[in-house]
């Protein structure tokens, strides 16, 4: 059974993008390619899962199945919660900043964001085409593997590493992980033979700021027309503010931010030229209490910008009973 984030087209079902502005949407004429691929493989598409409005940051009414007072994360909130609650085996999500890995981590399920461009985004409502990535949330690694095998283009190939070169590390930021999260990281790194400890190289604050410039500008390019008609009054406050901010961004600012991110991406992968696998944390702590946000995503944004694949794995619960996750 598969649930599909409601920014992804399913034939015969309206794509409402989590927005009151899309409540009158007509049913999609055909499946998005990623949905069609799963259907061909024998999956049963059972319905849509909740998304934050246009996959931005306004929280939904969705709750975390482990604790209804806590956020499931965003923007693929319903996908993470539906898998964690046992309603579906697999859910399609997307990530533009931290939108798939965070709900997987917060809900204690497996989340896989493939490399940028590995899966087609045709039939997926865009937020920022420079970063939008379709991915999978599932109840097990085996389900992720089989779903990706069905969804991936035929030209993609797999390569097995007999002795992967592994490091264990975190971004060097002012935000510190909880003791429970550190314990999970140490336990996960222990699965490998003597992984090297190394801080990850990037100016996270600058990457997040530049990402936000490009994301807001591209969101405004895709959806800014809503600001000029009655739909503006139906938009949620954070997405509305994001569109307005994006429309005010100058092309030169976008070009500067894009160039900075490209240089940061190149420098980051150059720093890992001798590494095959990084063991790290997707988030510094378990899901927070509902507070008008979808949780902390700044550790995930650089990974999304740099474009490589991410695999979030549940790693027990912390002393408050919240899911822990390693990546």
C-alpha positions in Angstrom: 0.0 0.0 0.0 1.4 3.4 -1.0 0.5 6.9 0.0 1.4 9.9 -2.2 2.3 13.4 -1.0 -0.3 15.8 -2.2 2.0 17.7 -4.5 2.4 14.6 -6.7 -0.2 13.7 -9.4 -2.3 10.6 -9.0 -4.7 9.9 -11.9 -8.3 10.7 -11.0 -7.4 12.5 -7.8 -7.0 16.3 -7.5 -3.5 17.6 -6.5 -4.4 20.2 -3.9 -0.8 21.0 -2.6 -2.0 21.3 1.0 -3.6 24.6 0.1 -7.0 26.2 0.3 -6.1 28.0 -2.9 -6.3 24.6 -4.7 -9.4 23.2 -3.3 -11.2 23.5 -6.6 -8.4 21.6 -8.5 -9.6 19.1 -11.1 -8.5 15.5 -10.9 -5.1 14.8 -12.4 -5.3 13.3 -15.9 -2.5 10.9 -15.3 -0.1 9.6 -12.7 3.3 11.3 -12.2 6.0 8.9 -13.6 7.1 7.9 -10.1 3.5 6.9 -9.2 3.0 5.1 -12.5 6.2 3.1 -12.0 5.1 1.9 -8.6 1.7 1.0 -9.9 3.3 -1.0 -12.7 5.3 -2.9 -10.1 2.1 -3.9 -8.4 1.8 -1.3 -5.7 -1.7 -0.2 -4.6 -2.0 3.6 -4.4 -4.4 4.1 -1.5 -4.5 7.9 -1.2 -2.8 11.2 -0.7 -0.8 12.2 2.3 -0.8 15.6 4.0 1.8 18.2 2.9 2.6 21.6 4.1 1.2 24.3 1.7 3.1 23.9 -1.6 5.8 22.0 0.4 6.8 25.2 2.2 7.0 25.6 6.0 3.4 26.3 7.3 2.6 23.4 9.7 -0.3 21.1 8.9 -2.9 19.6 11.3 -1.0 16.2 11.0 0.5 14.9 14.3 3.3 12.6 15.2 2.0 9.0 15.8 4.5 8.5 18.6 3.2 11.5 20.5 0.2 13.6 19.3 1.6 16.7 21.0 4.7 16.6 18.7 5.3 17.6 15.1 5.8 14.9 12.5 8.1 17.3 10.6 7.5 18.8 7.2 6.9 19.2 4.4 6.2 15.5 3.8 4.5 15.4 7.2 1.6 13.0 6.2 4.0 10.6 4.4 6.1 10.2 7.5 3.1 9.9 9.9 1.2 7.5 7.6 4.1 5.1 7.5 4.8 5.4 11.2 1.1 4.8 12.0 1.1 1.7 9.8 -1.5 3.1 7.4 0.7 2.5 4.4 3.9 0.5 3.8 5.5 3.1 1.5 4.9 6.9 1.0 6.2 9.2 -1.7 7.7 12.4 -0.4 9.8 15.2 -1.6 12.7 17.2 -0.3 13.6 20.8 -1.2 15.4 21.6 2.1 14.8 19.0 4.7 11.3 17.9 3.8 11.6 14.1 3.5 14.4 13.2 5.9 13.1 15.3 8.8 9.6 13.6 8.9 11.3 10.2 8.5 13.6 11.0 11.4 10.9 12.5 13.6 8.4 9.6 12.9 11.0 6.8 13.4 10.8 5.3 9.9 13.2 4.9 7.0 13.6 7.8 4.6 15.6 7.8 1.3 16.3 11.0 -0.7 18.1 9.9 -3.8 20.7 12.0 -5.6 19.3 15.1 -7.2 17.7 14.2 -10.5 17.8 10.5 -10.0 14.0 10.3 -10.1 11.8 12.4 -12.4 9.8 15.4 -11.0 7.3 15.4 -13.9 3.9 15.6 -12.4 5.2 17.1 -9.1 4.2 20.6 -8.1 7.5 22.6 -8.0 8.7 24.6 -5.0 12.3 25.3 -6.2 13.4 23.3 -9.2 17.1 23.7 -8.3 16.5 21.5 -5.3 13.2 19.6 -5.6 13.9 15.8 -5.2 11.4 13.0 -5.0 12.1 10.3 -2.4 10.7 7.4 -0.4 9.5 6.9 3.1 8.9 3.3 4.1 8.6 0.9 7.0 11.8 -0.9 6.2 15.0 -0.8 4.2 13.8 -3.7 2.0 10.7 -1.7 1.0 12.8 1.4 0.2 15.1 -0.8 -2.0 12.2 -2.4 -3.9 10.4 0.9 -4.4 13.4 2.7 -5.7 14.2 -0.2 -8.0 10.7 0.2 -9.5 10.9 4.0 -9.7 14.4 4.6 -11.0 15.2 5.1 -14.7 16.6 2.0 -16.3 20.0 3.7 -17.0 20.9 4.0 -13.3 23.2 1.2 -12.1 24.3 0.1 -8.7 27.9 -0.4 -7.5 28.8 -2.5 -4.5 31.7 -1.4 -2.3 33.6 -4.2 -0.7 35.3 -2.1 1.9 33.7 1.4 2.0 35.8 4.2 3.5 33.7 5.6 6.3 33.7 8.7 8.4 31.5 9.8 11.3 30.9 13.5 11.7 28.6 16.5 12.2 28.4 20.0 10.8 30.3 22.5 12.9 27.5 24.7 14.1 26.3 26.4 17.3 23.5 23.9 17.5 24.5 20.9 19.5 22.9 17.4 19.4 21.2 15.9 22.4 23.0 13.2 24.4 20.5 10.7 23.1 21.2 11.6 19.5 25.0 11.4 20.1 24.6 8.0 21.6 22.7 6.9 18.5 25.4 8.3 16.2 28.1 6.5 18.1 26.2 3.2 18.1 25.6 3.5 14.3 29.2 4.3 13.6 30.2 1.2 15.5 28.7 -0.9 12.8 31.8 -0.1 10.7 35.4 -0.9 11.3 37.1 2.1 12.9 35.4 5.0 11.1 37.4 8.2 11.2 35.9 11.1 13.2 35.7 14.3 11.1 33.7 17.5 11.1 31.8 18.1 7.9 33.0 21.1 5.9 30.6 23.9 5.0 29.4 27.2 6.4 26.0 26.0 7.2 24.5 29.4 8.0 25.6 30.9 4.7 24.5 27.8 2.8 21.0 28.0 4.4 20.7 31.8 3.7 21.8 31.4 0.0 19.4 28.4 -0.4 16.5 30.4 1.0 17.2 33.2 -1.6 17.1 30.8 -4.5 14.2 28.8 -3.1 12.0 31.9 -2.5 12.9 33.3 -5.9 12.1 30.1 -7.7 8.9 29.6 -5.7 7.8 33.1 -6.7 8.6 32.4 -10.3 6.4 29.2 -10.1 3.5 30.5 -8.0 3.8 34.3 -7.8 0.7 34.8 -10.0 -1.4 33.9 -7.0 -0.4 37.1 -5.4 -2.3 39.0 -8.0 -5.7 37.4 -7.6 -8.2 36.1 -5.0 -6.0 33.1 -4.1 -3.6 35.4 -2.2 -6.2 35.6 0.6 -6.3 31.8 0.8 -2.6 31.2 1.3 -1.0 30.4 4.6 1.2 33.1 6.2 4.6 31.6 5.8 4.1 30.6 2.1 2.5 34.0 1.4 5.5 35.8 3.0 7.9 33.5 1.1 6.3 34.4 -2.3 6.4 38.1 -1.5 10.0 37.9 -0.4 10.9 35.9 -3.5 9.3 38.4 -5.8 11.4 41.2 -4.3 14.7 39.3 -4.9 16.7 40.7 -7.7 18.2 38.5 -10.5 21.7 39.6 -9.4 21.0 38.3 -5.9 19.8 34.9 -7.2 22.9 34.7 -9.5 25.2 35.5 -6.5 23.5 33.0 -4.2 23.5 30.3 -7.0 27.2 30.9 -7.6 28.0 30.6 -3.9 26.1 27.4 -3.6 27.8 25.9 -6.6 31.2 26.7 -5.1 30.2 25.3 -1.7 29.0 22.1 -3.4 32.3 21.7 -5.3 34.4 22.4 -2.1 32.3 20.0 -0.1 32.6 17.0 -2.4 36.3 17.8 -2.8 36.7 17.5 0.9 35.2 14.0 0.8 37.2 12.7 -2.2 38.7 9.9 0.0 35.3 9.0 1.6 32.5 6.6 0.4 30.1 6.9 3.3 29.3 9.5 6.0 27.5 8.5 9.2 25.8 11.6 10.7 22.6 12.9 12.2 19.7 14.4 10.2 18.5 16.4 13.1 20.1 17.3 16.5 17.2 16.1 18.6 13.8 14.3 18.6 10.6 15.8 17.3 9.7 19.0 19.2 6.4 19.8 20.7 4.0 21.5 18.3 5.0 25.2 18.3 4.0 26.6 14.9 7.0 25.1 13.1 7.8 21.8 11.5 11.1 21.4 13.5 14.8 22.0 12.7 16.0 21.5 9.2 19.3 23.5 8.9 21.5 20.4 9.2 19.6 18.9 6.2 19.6 21.9 3.9 23.3 21.7 3.0 22.9 18.0 2.1 20.0 18.9 -0.2 22.0 21.7 -1.8 25.0 19.4 -2.3 22.8 16.9 -4.1 23.9 13.5 -2.9 21.8 10.6 -1.6 20.6 10.5 2.0 19.3 7.5 3.9 17.7 8.0 7.3 17.5 5.0 9.6 15.5 4.8 12.8 17.7 4.1 15.8 15.4 3.4 18.8 13.9 6.0 21.0 15.3 8.6 23.4 14.6 9.0 27.1 11.5 10.9 26.3 10.2 8.1 24.1 10.9 10.1 20.9 12.3 8.4 17.8 16.0 8.7 17.2 17.5 8.6 13.7 20.9 8.4 12.1 21.7 9.2 8.5 
